[in-house]
Amino acid sequence: VFTLDSLVLNMVFVHGYVLFMMAMTMITDFSSVLLDTTDNQIILPKPVNSKTLFVARLVHILVYLLQFTIALAIFPIIFIFIKFGILTGIACIATVLLTVAFAVFITFLLYALILRFSNEQKIKDIVGYFQIFMTIFFAVGFQVIPRLINLDQLTANFQLHWYSYFLPPVWMALTLEAVNQFNFDSIHLIMIFCAVVLPVFTFWLMIKYLAPSFAGKLASMNSD
């Protein structure tokens, strides 16, 4: 954050990192919580619907993810307060939380799609293979990628392309740029809409509609 002068590029890196780490944590650490079917046998026969059970699991996950988010983002946010001002720092706290909410939705949607065409054991196998792949990817990446980057020719610039409108870190970055520069033109307003409305809407959609079908699929798997 201190090295690069570009606020947008800084925020793309920070929010991209948070989004990636949250999704990886959900996949590697909470597959057993999301896919556990033993609670269904005990709780669902009682007057508790599947949506309540899913929200209980989700709250358990979100409490941990909030602690993890603080650990990941506390120092970047402090630096943003120092370098870009109090208002931008406060806005960054909000955008980081929205990024976490969007990461939860993306991960849950991935699980729901896999459940639709697979079973619980195959999902656990897929998660296991994914963990092995990510371990190898990071182990090799830490050795190879720094050798591919020429720091002398590294430039800090950001260009908005058509596909940028589909990238959540870009939404958050341009939202913070709008707050920092008080620039609310059409492009920044679109990005602010995407950054604020889409994570909230997708999170509501997940709890309202996707959760019952997800719990029902787990229940049918358990019955089988």
Secondary structure as UniProt FT lines:
FT   HELIX           7..29
FT   HELIX           31..34
FT   HELIX           38..43
FT   TURN            44..45
FT   HELIX           50..84
FT   HELIX           86..117
FT   HELIX           120..148
FT   HELIX           151..153
FT   HELIX           162..166
FT   HELIX           168..181
FT   HELIX           186..205
FT   HELIX           206..210
FT   HELIX           211..223
//
